[in-house]
Each structure stands twice: as C-alpha cells, then as structure tokens.
Amino acid sequence: MKARVYITLKKSVLDPQGETVKHALASLGFNSIEEVRMGKYVELNLNTASKKQAEQKVQQMCEQLLANPVIEEFRYEVISR
Amino acid sequence: MKARVYITLKKSVLDPQGETVKHALASLGFNSIEEVRMGKYVELNLNTASKKQAEQKVQQMCEQLLANPVIEEFRYEVISR
C-alpha cells in the first residue's frame, strides 16, 4: 500500500515560514498571493494486507510521531498499489 | 483560487530525513514500512481571475522559488473557491 500524509499547521497557529515565502514570491513579482501556508508531505510504502489495516497504521503513526497534535493537523490517503 | 503544491525529492536522490523517520517509526513498533520519503506541502491562496491563470502562476512559482529543479520535482492542483 502507498500512503500520502499531509501535515499542516492549525489555522490558529502563526506560520512565519509561509510569511517569508509569501514575501519572497512578492519580491519576484507574484503580487496576487493572499496567503502561503507551509506544511509537510510524507509518502509511505507499507507492506500491509489490507487498505483498512494500512489506514489504521498511518493514523497511529501520525498521532505518535509524524504530526505534533498541539499545533498541527493531518490528513492522509491510502492507495492500493 | 486555492492551490496545493507537493514537492518531493527525485527518486534518484537519497532522502536521509525519510530514512530517519522510517527508523523512528520502526523503533515505535511500526515494522511494515518499506520506505518513507519526506516532502514539502505548500497551500497558497491566490487572487486571480481564472483557474488557468492561477495554474500558470503556480507553475512559475515552483520553477523560480518553491522547488529546486536539480533535486526536486513538484506537482500541484488549483481549486476554485
């Protein structure tokens, strides 16, 4: 199974990296940008029997290691190969 | 318009961060993982007239700033709000 995990800062958390990227893009002439939010993207290859099992594992991985639940939220998708 | 950009290392490029995450997950008991690849995820809010125009802008942003074309590849999607 292949899993894709998207980790983003919660809306209420300031994102200085995103602000910096926004200003860098503006200085390159991209003036139509309202907001930039930076996140993490994780691709996992899993050796599990079923899609459901893979989804459970990925949920646990996110809760235990990949995401910081205090400031981040995550979503994921599992694709059968 | 809302754009989501996914930036990943090229397949031929070593990903030590992904290897480290893989080992950390293994030490937590997740043994069914074959590979972990870390990437970046960028959410952009754009003030453009059309979806096509937004896609052109995002393509340019990726080429000029967001991704390093030597070692990274990118894909993106633009969603009308």
Backbone of each chain as nested JSON, in Angstrom:
{
  "chains": [
    {"id": "A", "residues": [
      {"number": 1, "name": "MET", "atoms": {"N": [0.84, -1.2, 0.0], "CA": [0.0, 0.0, 0.0], "C": [0.877, 1.252, 0.0]}},
      {"number": 2, "name": "LYS", "atoms": {"N": [0.368, 2.272, -0.603], "CA": [1.062, 3.551, -0.622], "C": [0.22, 4.55, 0.163]}},
      {"number": 3, "name": "ALA", "atoms": {"N": [0.85, 5.301, 1.04], "CA": [0.109, 6.295, 1.818], "C": [0.72, 7.666, 1.602]}},
      {"number": 4, "name": "ARG", "atoms": {"N": [-0.148, 8.645, 1.518], "CA": [0.29, 10.038, 1.408], "C": [-0.26, 10.799, 2.593]}},
      {"number": 5, "name": "VAL", "atoms": {"N": [0.626, 11.431, 3.345], "CA": [0.227, 12.151, 4.55], "C": [0.518, 13.638, 4.351]}},
      {"number": 6, "name": "TYR", "atoms": {"N": [-0.471, 14.447, 4.678], "CA": [-0.335, 15.909, 4.573], "C": [-0.452, 16.49, 5.959]}},
      {"number": 7, "name": "ILE", "atoms": {"N": [0.584, 17.182, 6.395], "CA": [0.6, 17.755, 7.737], "C": [0.672, 19.273, 7.616]}},
      {"number": 8, "name": "THR", "atoms": {"N": [-0.292, 19.939, 8.213], "CA": [-0.327, 21.397, 8.135], "C": [-0.448, 21.991, 9.525]}},
      {"number": 9, "name": "LEU", "atoms": {"N": [-0.005, 23.22, 9.657], "CA": [-0.212, 23.933, 10.915], "C": [-1.693, 24.236, 11.078]}},
      {"number": 10, "name": "LYS", "atoms": {"N": [-2.18, 24.205, 12.315], "CA": [-3.558, 24.6, 12.562], "C": [-3.754, 26.056, 12.14]}},
      {"number": 11, "name": "LYS", "atoms": {"N": [-4.965, 26.357, 11.756], "CA": [-5.279, 27.709, 11.257], "C": [-4.92, 28.791, 12.277]}},
      {"number": 12, "name": "SER", "atoms": {"N": [-5.042, 28.454, 13.563], "CA": [-4.804, 29.445, 14.615], "C": [-3.323, 29.658, 14.912]}},
      {"number": 13, "name": "VAL", "atoms": {"N": [-2.452, 28.846, 14.303], "CA": [-1.018, 28.931, 14.578], "C": [-0.334, 29.785, 13.509]}},
      {"number": 14, "name": "LEU", "atoms": {"N": [0.461, 30.746, 13.941], "CA": [1.208, 31.587, 13.01], "C": [2.198, 30.751, 12.209]}},
      {"number": 15, "name": "ASP", "atoms": {"N": [2.404, 31.14, 10.94], "CA": [3.307, 30.393, 10.074], "C": [4.366, 31.343, 9.508]}},
      {"number": 16, "name": "PRO", "atoms": {"N": [5.435, 31.594, 10.274], "CA": [6.457, 32.55, 9.808], "C": [7.146, 32.083, 8.525]}},
      {"number": 17, "name": "GLN", "atoms": {"N": [7.308, 30.763, 8.36], "CA": [7.942, 30.268, 7.137], "C": [7.075, 30.607, 5.921]}},
      {"number": 18, "name": "GLY", "atoms": {"N": [5.762, 30.42, 6.082], "CA": [4.842, 30.765, 4.999], "C": [4.872, 32.251, 4.686]}},
      {"number": 19, "name": "GLU", "atoms": {"N": [4.945, 33.086, 5.729], "CA": [5.029, 34.535, 5.525], "C": [6.29, 34.904, 4.756]}},
      {"number": 20, "name": "THR", "atoms": {"N": [7.405, 34.241, 5.108], "CA": [8.675, 34.512, 4.439], "C": [8.595, 34.142, 2.96]}},
      {"number": 21, "name": "VAL", "atoms": {"N": [7.997, 32.972, 2.688], "CA": [7.855, 32.536, 1.293], "C": [6.96, 33.509, 0.531]}},
      {"number": 22, "name": "LYS", "atoms": {"N": [5.902, 33.968, 1.193], "CA": [4.997, 34.926, 0.549], "C": [5.747, 36.195, 0.146]}},
      {"number": 23, "name": "HIS", "atoms": {"N": [6.584, 36.713, 1.047], "CA": [7.338, 37.926, 0.742], "C": [8.378, 37.674, -0.348]}},
      {"number": 24, "name": "ALA", "atoms": {"N": [8.99, 36.478, -0.3], "CA": [9.974, 36.14, -1.336], "C": [9.298, 36.083, -2.703]}},
      {"number": 25, "name": "LEU", "atoms": {"N": [8.111, 35.498, -2.755], "CA": [7.361, 35.423, -4.02], "C": [6.951, 36.828, -4.473]}},
      {"number": 26, "name": "ALA", "atoms": {"N": [6.537, 37.672, -3.519], "CA": [6.153, 39.045, -3.877], "C": [7.341, 39.786, -4.474]}},
      {"number": 27, "name": "SER", "atoms": {"N": [8.53, 39.549, -3.919], "CA": [9.717, 40.239, -4.432], "C": [10.113, 39.737, -5.814]}},
      {"number": 28, "name": "LEU", "atoms": {"N": [9.59, 38.574, -6.192], "CA": [9.816, 38.057, -7.554], "C": [8.718, 38.521, -8.513]}},
      {"number": 29, "name": "GLY", "atoms": {"N": [7.762, 39.285, -8.008], "CA": [6.725, 39.834, -8.869], "C": [5.378, 39.138, -8.766]}},
      {"number": 30, "name": "PHE", "atoms": {"N": [5.261, 38.157, -7.884], "CA": [3.973, 37.473, -7.717], "C": [3.154, 38.227, -6.672]}},
      {"number": 31, "name": "ASN", "atoms": {"N": [2.299, 39.123, -7.157], "CA": [1.587, 40.006, -6.239], "C": [0.159, 39.563, -5.95]}},
      {"number": 32, "name": "SER", "atoms": {"N": [-0.26, 38.492, -6.566], "CA": [-1.657, 38.073, -6.41], "C": [-1.837, 37.061, -5.277]}},
      {"number": 33, "name": "ILE", "atoms": {"N": [-0.831, 36.941, -4.413], "CA": [-0.894, 35.944, -3.353], "C": [-1.489, 36.54, -2.087]}},
      {"number": 34, "name": "GLU", "atoms": {"N": [-2.499, 35.874, -1.558], "CA": [-3.117, 36.34, -0.324], "C": [-2.48, 35.681, 0.898]}},
      {"number": 35, "name": "GLU", "atoms": {"N": [-2.189, 34.401, 0.771], "CA": [-1.651, 33.683, 1.923], "C": [-0.829, 32.481, 1.449]}},
      {"number": 36, "name": "VAL", "atoms": {"N": [0.231, 32.183, 2.191], "CA": [1.017, 30.97, 1.955], "C": [1.119, 30.227, 3.283]}},
      {"number": 37, "name": "ARG", "atoms": {"N": [0.8, 28.955, 3.274], "CA": [0.964, 28.12, 4.47], "C": [1.863, 26.954, 4.094]}},
      {"number": 38, "name": "MET", "atoms": {"N": [2.911, 26.752, 4.877], "CA": [3.836, 25.661, 4.612], "C": [3.452, 24.433, 5.439]}},
      {"number": 39, "name": "GLY", "atoms": {"N": [3.584, 23.284, 4.823], "CA": [3.3, 22.044, 5.53], "C": [4.301, 20.969, 5.151]}},
      {"number": 40, "name": "LYS", "atoms": {"N": [4.065, 19.792, 5.664], "CA": [4.926, 18.661, 5.354], "C": [4.125, 17.625, 4.572]}},
      {"number": 41, "name": "TYR", "atoms": {"N": [4.84, 16.916, 3.741], "CA": [4.216, 15.884, 2.917], "C": [5.05, 14.616, 3.079]}},
      {"number": 42, "name": "VAL", "atoms": {"N": [4.423, 13.521, 3.451], "CA": [5.16, 12.273, 3.68], "C": [4.571, 11.178, 2.798]}},
      {"number": 43, "name": "GLU", "atoms": {"N": [5.426, 10.513, 2.047], "CA": [4.996, 9.357, 1.256], "C": [5.515, 8.099, 1.923]}},
      {"number": 44, "name": "LEU", "atoms": {"N": [4.612, 7.144, 2.155], "CA": [4.998, 5.904, 2.828], "C": [4.646, 4.718, 1.942]}},
      {"number": 45, "name": "ASN", "atoms": {"N": [5.545, 3.76, 1.87], "CA": [5.221, 2.465, 1.275], "C": [5.065, 1.456, 2.404]}},
      {"number": 46, "name": "LEU", "atoms": {"N": [3.886, 0.854, 2.465], "CA": [3.584, -0.051, 3.569], "C": [3.344, -1.457, 3.049]}},
      {"number": 47, "name": "ASN", "atoms": {"N": [3.79, -2.414, 3.824], "CA": [3.584, -3.816, 3.48], "C": [2.488, -4.382, 4.387]}},
      {"number": 48, "name": "THR", "atoms": {"N": [1.24, -4.031, 4.096], "CA": [0.116, -4.498, 4.914], "C": [-0.854, -5.299, 4.045]}},
      {"number": 49, "name": "ALA", "atoms": {"N": [-1.653, -6.099, 4.724], "CA": [-2.551, -6.995, 3.994], "C": [-3.718, -6.246, 3.363]}},
      {"number": 50, "name": "SER", "atoms": {"N": [-4.273, -5.291, 4.104], "CA": [-5.478, -4.629, 3.61], "C": [-5.331, -3.11, 3.68]}},
      {"number": 51, "name": "LYS", "atoms": {"N": [-6.181, -2.448, 2.929], "CA": [-6.196, -0.99, 2.928], "C": [-6.617, -0.457, 4.299]}},
      {"number": 52, "name": "LYS", "atoms": {"N": [-7.591, -1.132, 4.895], "CA": [-8.092, -0.713, 6.215], "C": [-6.985, -0.77, 7.267]}},
      {"number": 53, "name": "GLN", "atoms": {"N": [-6.202, -1.863, 7.207], "CA": [-5.091, -2.023, 8.15], "C": [-4.06, -0.909, 7.952]}},
      {"number": 54, "name": "ALA", "atoms": {"N": [-3.776, -0.602, 6.687], "CA": [-2.82, 0.46, 6.386], "C": [-3.316, 1.794, 6.942]}},
      {"number": 55, "name": "GLU", "atoms": {"N": [-4.611, 2.065, 6.777], "CA": [-5.171, 3.327, 7.271], "C": [-5.042, 3.436, 8.788]}},
      {"number": 56, "name": "GLN", "atoms": {"N": [-5.29, 2.322, 9.485], "CA": [-5.141, 2.329, 10.941], "C": [-3.696, 2.63, 11.344]}},
      {"number": 57, "name": "LYS", "atoms": {"N": [-2.749, 1.981, 10.654], "CA": [-1.325, 2.179, 10.956], "C": [-0.932, 3.637, 10.722]}},
      {"number": 58, "name": "VAL", "atoms": {"N": [-1.364, 4.19, 9.602], "CA": [-0.975, 5.564, 9.272], "C": [-1.563, 6.538, 10.294]}},
      {"number": 59, "name": "GLN", "atoms": {"N": [-2.808, 6.291, 10.691], "CA": [-3.429, 7.132, 11.726], "C": [-2.578, 7.119, 12.999]}},
      {"number": 60, "name": "GLN", "atoms": {"N": [-2.152, 5.92, 13.411], "CA": [-1.314, 5.804, 14.613], "C": [0.04, 6.496, 14.438]}},
      {"number": 61, "name": "MET", "atoms": {"N": [0.65, 6.314, 13.273], "CA": [1.945, 6.951, 13.016], "C": [1.843, 8.464, 13.119]}},
      {"number": 62, "name": "CYS", "atoms": {"N": [0.768, 9.018, 12.565], "CA": [0.58, 10.465, 12.611], "C": [0.428, 10.928, 14.053]}},
      {"number": 63, "name": "GLU", "atoms": {"N": [-0.375, 10.193, 14.816], "CA": [-0.635, 10.602, 16.203], "C": [0.612, 10.473, 17.077]}},
      {"number": 64, "name": "GLN", "atoms": {"N": [1.424, 9.456, 16.795], "CA": [2.56, 9.174, 17.676], "C": [3.849, 9.858, 17.271]}},
      {"number": 65, "name": "LEU", "atoms": {"N": [4.023, 10.141, 15.977], "CA": [5.322, 10.676, 15.557], "C": [5.246, 11.774, 14.507]}},
      {"number": 66, "name": "LEU", "atoms": {"N": [4.498, 11.533, 13.44], "CA": [4.627, 12.415, 12.274], "C": [4.117, 13.83, 12.532]}},
      {"number": 67, "name": "ALA", "atoms": {"N": [3.0, 13.936, 13.231], "CA": [2.421, 15.262, 13.473], "C": [2.501, 15.626, 14.943]}},
      {"number": 68, "name": "ASN", "atoms": {"N": [2.584, 16.895, 15.213], "CA": [2.522, 17.41, 16.575], "C": [1.082, 17.879, 16.828]}},
      {"number": 69, "name": "PRO", "atoms": {"N": [0.313, 17.123, 17.594], "CA": [-1.122, 17.428, 17.717], "C": [-1.421, 18.766, 18.376]}},
      {"number": 70, "name": "VAL", "atoms": {"N": [-0.424, 19.351, 19.053], "CA": [-0.658, 20.635, 19.696], "C": [-0.812, 21.746, 18.66]}},
      {"number": 71, "name": "ILE", "atoms": {"N": [0.019, 21.715, 17.628], "CA": [-0.003, 22.818, 16.657], "C": [-0.316, 22.368, 15.235]}},
      {"number": 72, "name": "GLU", "atoms": {"N": [-0.348, 21.064, 15.004], "CA": [-0.528, 20.602, 13.624], "C": [-1.781, 19.737, 13.477]}},
      {"number": 73, "name": "GLU", "atoms": {"N": [-2.283, 19.688, 12.269], "CA": [-3.33, 18.731, 11.944], "C": [-2.891, 17.947, 10.714]}},
      {"number": 74, "name": "PHE", "atoms": {"N": [-3.466, 16.775, 10.526], "CA": [-3.017, 15.948, 9.421], "C": [-4.213, 15.318, 8.706]}},
      {"number": 75, "name": "ARG", "atoms": {"N": [-3.981, 14.963, 7.457], "CA": [-4.92, 14.126, 6.728], "C": [-4.095, 13.184, 5.87]}},
      {"number": 76, "name": "TYR", "atoms": {"N": [-4.679, 12.092, 5.458], "CA": [-3.906, 11.124, 4.684], "C": [-4.824, 10.371, 3.75]}},
      {"number": 77, "name": "GLU", "atoms": {"N": [-4.201, 9.738, 2.774], "CA": [-4.937, 8.858, 1.863], "C": [-4.089, 7.623, 1.622]}},
      {"number": 78, "name": "VAL", "atoms": {"N": [-4.742, 6.49, 1.532], "CA": [-4.042, 5.233, 1.271], "C": [-4.472, 4.734, -0.1]}},
      {"number": 79, "name": "ILE", "atoms": {"N": [-3.472, 4.404, -0.917], "CA": [-3.739, 3.955, -2.284], "C": [-3.238, 2.528, -2.436]}},
      {"number": 80, "name": "SER", "atoms": {"N": [-4.082, 1.642, -2.923], "CA": [-3.656, 0.267, -3.199], "C": [-2.742, 0.278, -4.411]}},
      {"number": 81, "name": "ARG", "atoms": {"N": [-1.643, -0.431, -4.303], "CA": [-0.717, -0.485, -5.447], "C": [-1.081, -1.626, -6.395]}}
    ]},
    {"id": "B", "residues": [
      {"number": 1, "name": "MET", "atoms": {"N": [-8.599, 31.712, -5.725], "CA": [-8.227, 30.33, -6.033], "C": [-7.331, 29.796, -4.922]}},
      {"number": 2, "name": "LYS", "atoms": {"N": [-7.448, 28.524, -4.71], "CA": [-6.615, 27.859, -3.727], "C": [-5.712, 26.879, -4.481]}},
      {"number": 3, "name": "ALA", "atoms": {"N": [-4.425, 26.892, -4.157], "CA": [-3.508, 25.966, -4.823], "C": [-2.798, 25.114, -3.784]}},
      {"number": 4, "name": "ARG", "atoms": {"N": [-2.628, 23.856, -4.127], "CA": [-1.875, 22.944, -3.272], "C": [-0.682, 22.445, -4.06]}},
      {"number": 5, "name": "VAL", "atoms": {"N": [0.504, 22.624, -3.503], "CA": [1.736, 22.234, -4.185], "C": [2.42, 21.134, -3.385]}},
      {"number": 6, "name": "TYR", "atoms": {"N": [2.811, 20.079, -4.067], "CA": [3.502, 18.948, -3.436], "C": [4.9, 18.876, -4.025]}},
      {"number": 7, "name": "ILE", "atoms": {"N": [5.905, 18.984, -3.18], "CA": [7.292, 18.972, -3.642], "C": [7.986, 17.754, -3.044]}},
      {"number": 8, "name": "THR", "atoms": {"N": [8.54, 16.933, -3.889], "CA": [9.214, 15.721, -3.415], "C": [10.614, 15.641, -4.005]}},
      {"number": 9, "name": "LEU", "atoms": {"N": [11.478, 14.929, -3.32], "CA": [12.8, 14.663, -3.863], "C": [12.666, 13.718, -5.05]}},
      {"number": 10, "name": "LYS", "atoms": {"N": [13.505, 13.893, -6.056], "CA": [13.518, 12.952, -7.165], "C": [13.857, 11.554, -6.659]}},
      {"number": 11, "name": "LYS", "atoms": {"N": [13.348, 10.556, -7.359], "CA": [13.541, 9.169, -6.93], "C": [15.03, 8.82, -6.78]}},
      {"number": 12, "name": "SER", "atoms": {"N": [15.861, 9.435, -7.613], "CA": [17.287, 9.106, -7.612], "C": [18.057, 9.793, -6.482]}},
      {"number": 13, "name": "VAL", "atoms": {"N": [17.396, 10.68, -5.749], "CA": [18.077, 11.434, -4.697], "C": [17.838, 10.753, -3.344]}},
      {"number": 14, "name": "LEU", "atoms": {"N": [18.905, 10.543, -2.604], "CA": [18.806, 9.95, -1.273], "C": [18.012, 10.864, -0.34]}},
      {"number": 15, "name": "ASP", "atoms": {"N": [17.238, 10.265, 0.564], "CA": [16.406, 11.034, 1.482], "C": [16.734, 10.639, 2.923]}},
      {"number": 16, "name": "PRO", "atoms": {"N": [17.8, 11.218, 3.499], "CA": [18.196, 10.838, 4.863], "C": [17.119, 11.149, 5.895]}},
      {"number": 17, "name": "GLN", "atoms": {"N": [16.357, 12.222, 5.69], "CA": [15.278, 12.558, 6.635], "C": [14.217, 11.455, 6.628]}},
      {"number": 18, "name": "GLY", "atoms": {"N": [13.887, 10.986, 5.438], "CA": [12.923, 9.892, 5.331], "C": [13.433, 8.619, 5.988]}},
      {"number": 19, "name": "GLU", "atoms": {"N": [14.725, 8.328, 5.804], "CA": [15.327, 7.148, 6.439], "C": [15.25, 7.248, 7.965]}},
      {"number": 20, "name": "THR", "atoms": {"N": [15.53, 8.452, 8.463], "CA": [15.482, 8.67, 9.905], "C": [14.07, 8.455, 10.442]}},
      {"number": 21, "name": "VAL", "atoms": {"N": [13.076, 9.0, 9.73], "CA": [11.679, 8.823, 10.149], "C": [11.308, 7.346, 10.107]}},
      {"number": 22, "name": "LYS", "atoms": {"N": [11.782, 6.659, 9.074], "CA": [11.494, 5.224, 8.961], "C": [12.027, 4.466, 10.179]}},
      {"number": 23, "name": "HIS", "atoms": {"N": [13.268, 4.77, 10.565], "CA": [13.853, 4.095, 11.725], "C": [13.136, 4.473, 13.012]}},
      {"number": 24, "name": "ALA", "atoms": {"N": [12.726, 5.737, 13.127], "CA": [11.999, 6.175, 14.32], "C": [10.666, 5.442, 14.417]}},
      {"number": 25, "name": "LEU", "atoms": {"N": [9.982, 5.289, 13.28], "CA": [8.712, 4.558, 13.277], "C": [8.937, 3.083, 13.617]}},
      {"number": 26, "name": "ALA", "atoms": {"N": [10.027, 2.51, 13.086], "CA": [10.328, 1.109, 13.39], "C": [10.568, 0.927, 14.886]}},
      {"number": 27, "name": "SER", "atoms": {"N": [11.245, 1.895, 15.502], "CA": [11.515, 1.786, 16.939], "C": [10.244, 1.942, 17.766]}},
      {"number": 28, "name": "LEU", "atoms": {"N": [9.188, 2.499, 17.161], "CA": [7.887, 2.588, 17.841], "C": [7.031, 1.348, 17.577]}},
      {"number": 29, "name": "GLY", "atoms": {"N": [7.57, 0.408, 16.789], "CA": [6.85, -0.835, 16.556], "C": [6.182, -0.936, 15.193]}},
      {"number": 30, "name": "PHE", "atoms": {"N": [6.36, 0.063, 14.358], "CA": [5.782, 0.008, 13.006], "C": [6.781, -0.679, 12.072]}},
      {"number": 31, "name": "ASN", "atoms": {"N": [6.603, -1.973, 11.902], "CA": [7.597, -2.747, 11.155], "C": [7.193, -3.042, 9.717]}},
      {"number": 32, "name": "SER", "atoms": {"N": [6.015, -2.595, 9.331], "CA": [5.531, -2.915, 7.985], "C": [5.885, -1.836, 6.966]}},
      {"number": 33, "name": "ILE", "atoms": {"N": [6.81, -0.965, 7.32], "CA": [7.139, 0.141, 6.419], "C": [8.31, -0.231, 5.518]}},
      {"number": 34, "name": "GLU", "atoms": {"N": [8.112, -0.046, 4.22], "CA": [9.18, -0.327, 3.268], "C": [10.011, 0.914, 2.968]}},
      {"number": 35, "name": "GLU", "atoms": {"N": [9.335, 2.037, 2.863], "CA": [10.056, 3.254, 2.513], "C": [9.307, 4.484, 3.009]}},
      {"number": 36, "name": "VAL", "atoms": {"N": [10.055, 5.497, 3.41], "CA": [9.468, 6.785, 3.763], "C": [10.195, 7.863, 2.971]}},
      {"number": 37, "name": "ARG", "atoms": {"N": [9.438, 8.712, 2.317], "CA": [10.035, 9.85, 1.6], "C": [9.386, 11.125, 2.122]}},
      {"number": 38, "name": "MET", "atoms": {"N": [10.221, 12.067, 2.532], "CA": [9.707, 13.321, 3.059], "C": [9.633, 14.359, 1.948]}},
      {"number": 39, "name": "GLY", "atoms": {"N": [8.605, 15.146, 1.988], "CA": [8.463, 16.215, 1.006], "C": [7.891, 17.458, 1.65]}},
      {"number": 40, "name": "LYS", "atoms": {"N": [7.643, 18.447, 0.833], "CA": [7.051, 19.693, 1.324], "C": [5.669, 19.862, 0.716]}},
      {"number": 41, "name": "TYR", "atoms": {"N": [4.826, 20.53, 1.474], "CA": [3.459, 20.773, 1.047], "C": [3.178, 22.258, 1.24]}},
      {"number": 42, "name": "VAL", "atoms": {"N": [2.745, 22.924, 0.197], "CA": [2.5, 24.369, 0.267], "C": [1.055, 24.652, -0.132]}},
      {"number": 43, "name": "GLU", "atoms": {"N": [0.353, 25.379, 0.712], "CA": [-1.001, 25.838, 0.385], "C": [-0.95, 27.326, 0.073]}},
      {"number": 44, "name": "LEU", "atoms": {"N": [-1.507, 27.689, -1.067], "CA": [-1.487, 29.09, -1.492], "C": [-2.905, 29.577, -1.723]}},
      {"number": 45, "name": "ASN", "atoms": {"N": [-3.189, 30.785, -1.261], "CA": [-4.434, 31.452, -1.648], "C": [-4.084, 32.541, -2.651]}},
      {"number": 46, "name": "LEU", "atoms": {"N": [-4.669, 32.442, -3.826], "CA": [-4.325, 33.363, -4.908], "C": [-5.536, 34.192, -5.304]}},
      {"number": 47, "name": "ASN", "atoms": {"N": [-5.266, 35.432, -5.627], "CA": [-6.321, 36.33, -6.083], "C": [-6.189, 36.506, -7.591]}},
      {"number": 48, "name": "THR", "atoms": {"N": [-6.614, 35.511, -8.344], "CA": [-6.517, 35.579, -9.806], "C": [-7.904, 35.429, -10.421]}},
      {"number": 49, "name": "ALA", "atoms": {"N": [-8.001, 35.892, -11.667], "CA": [-9.312, 35.915, -12.328], "C": [-9.762, 34.512, -12.714]}},
      {"number": 50, "name": "SER", "atoms": {"N": [-8.843, 33.693, -13.208], "CA": [-9.236, 32.386, -13.731], "C": [-8.362, 31.283, -13.164]}},
      {"number": 51, "name": "LYS", "atoms": {"N": [-8.871, 30.062, -13.253], "CA": [-8.124, 28.894, -12.813], "C": [-6.864, 28.705, -13.657]}},
      {"number": 52, "name": "LYS", "atoms": {"N": [-7.006, 28.933, -14.952], "CA": [-5.876, 28.77, -15.867], "C": [-4.737, 29.72, -15.499]}},
      {"number": 53, "name": "GLN", "atoms": {"N": [-5.13, 30.963, -15.196], "CA": [-4.121, 31.966, -14.823], "C": [-3.425, 31.546, -13.527]}},
      {"number": 54, "name": "ALA", "atoms": {"N": [-4.189, 31.033, -12.572], "CA": [-3.618, 30.578, -11.305], "C": [-2.63, 29.441, -11.544]}},
      {"number": 55, "name": "GLU", "atoms": {"N": [-2.994, 28.513, -12.432], "CA": [-2.106, 27.383, -12.719], "C": [-0.782, 27.86, -13.324]}},
      {"number": 56, "name": "GLN", "atoms": {"N": [-0.877, 28.839, -14.225], "CA": [0.345, 29.382, -14.819], "C": [1.244, 30.006, -13.756]}},
      {"number": 57, "name": "LYS", "atoms": {"N": [0.622, 30.781, -12.863], "CA": [1.382, 31.44, -11.794], "C": [2.056, 30.407, -10.891]}},
      {"number": 58, "name": "VAL", "atoms": {"N": [1.298, 29.39, -10.501], "CA": [1.847, 28.389, -9.583], "C": [3.003, 27.648, -10.244]}},
      {"number": 59, "name": "GLN", "atoms": {"N": [2.851, 27.32, -11.523], "CA": [3.939, 26.677, -12.269], "C": [5.215, 27.535, -12.209]}},
      {"number": 60, "name": "GLN", "atoms": {"N": [5.044, 28.837, -12.448], "CA": [6.195, 29.746, -12.407], "C": [6.792, 29.831, -11.008]}},
      {"number": 61, "name": "MET", "atoms": {"N": [5.939, 29.906, -9.991], "CA": [6.43, 29.979, -8.606], "C": [7.265, 28.753, -8.263]}},
      {"number": 62, "name": "CYS", "atoms": {"N": [6.787, 27.576, -8.683], "CA": [7.516, 26.345, -8.391], "C": [8.874, 26.361, -9.069]}},
      {"number": 63, "name": "GLU", "atoms": {"N": [8.879, 26.79, -10.335], "CA": [10.133, 26.775, -11.09], "C": [11.132, 27.785, -10.538]}},
      {"number": 64, "name": "GLN", "atoms": {"N": [10.621, 28.938, -10.084], "CA": [11.512, 30.026, -9.686], "C": [11.908, 29.997, -8.218]}},
      {"number": 65, "name": "LEU", "atoms": {"N": [11.049, 29.451, -7.354], "CA": [11.359, 29.554, -5.92], "C": [11.04, 28.303, -5.108]}},
      {"number": 66, "name": "LEU", "atoms": {"N": [9.845, 27.758, -5.266], "CA": [9.391, 26.752, -4.305], "C": [10.173, 25.442, -4.397]}},
      {"number": 67, "name": "ALA", "atoms": {"N": [10.471, 25.006, -5.611], "CA": [11.177, 23.734, -5.777], "C": [12.584, 23.963, -6.313]}},
      {"number": 68, "name": "ASN", "atoms": {"N": [13.474, 23.079, -5.961], "CA": [14.825, 23.077, -6.516], "C": [14.858, 22.051, -7.649]}},
      {"number": 69, "name": "PRO", "atoms": {"N": [14.86, 22.512, -8.905], "CA": [14.708, 21.58, -10.032], "C": [15.853, 20.574, -10.17]}},
      {"number": 70, "name": "VAL", "atoms": {"N": [16.966, 20.829, -9.501], "CA": [18.09, 19.89, -9.592], "C": [17.771, 18.589, -8.849]}},
      {"number": 71, "name": "ILE", "atoms": {"N": [17.157, 18.718, -7.687], "CA": [16.931, 17.52, -6.867], "C": [15.458, 17.236, -6.575]}},
      {"number": 72, "name": "GLU", "atoms": {"N": [14.587, 18.192, -6.898], "CA": [13.179, 18.014, -6.529], "C": [12.265, 18.022, -7.75]}},
      {"number": 73, "name": "GLU", "atoms": {"N": [11.113, 17.409, -7.585], "CA": [10.053, 17.538, -8.576], "C": [8.794, 18.0, -7.868]}},
      {"number": 74, "name": "PHE", "atoms": {"N": [7.875, 18.565, -8.625], "CA": [6.672, 19.108, -7.991], "C": [5.436, 18.772, -8.815]}},
      {"number": 75, "name": "ARG", "atoms": {"N": [4.316, 18.765, -8.111], "CA": [3.026, 18.736, -8.781], "C": [2.09, 19.627, -7.993]}},
      {"number": 76, "name": "TYR", "atoms": {"N": [1.029, 20.062, -8.62], "CA": [0.125, 20.987, -7.931], "C": [-1.277, 20.821, -8.459]}},
      {"number": 77, "name": "GLU", "atoms": {"N": [-2.21, 21.323, -7.678], "CA": [-3.602, 21.359, -8.116], "C": [-4.18, 22.7, -7.71]}},
      {"number": 78, "name": "VAL", "atoms": {"N": [-5.038, 23.223, -8.556], "CA": [-5.686, 24.503, -8.273], "C": [-7.175, 24.249, -8.109]}},
      {"number": 79, "name": "ILE", "atoms": {"N": [-7.729, 24.763, -7.015], "CA": [-9.14, 24.539, -6.703], "C": [-9.849, 25.893, -6.673]}},
      {"number": 80, "name": "SER", "atoms": {"N": [-10.927, 25.989, -7.4], "CA": [-11.735, 27.216, -7.351], "C": [-12.452, 27.275, -6.021]}},
      {"number": 81, "name": "ARG", "atoms": {"N": [-12.423, 28.455, -5.397], "CA": [-13.108, 28.567, -4.101], "C": [-14.554, 28.973, -4.3]}}
    ]}
  ]
}
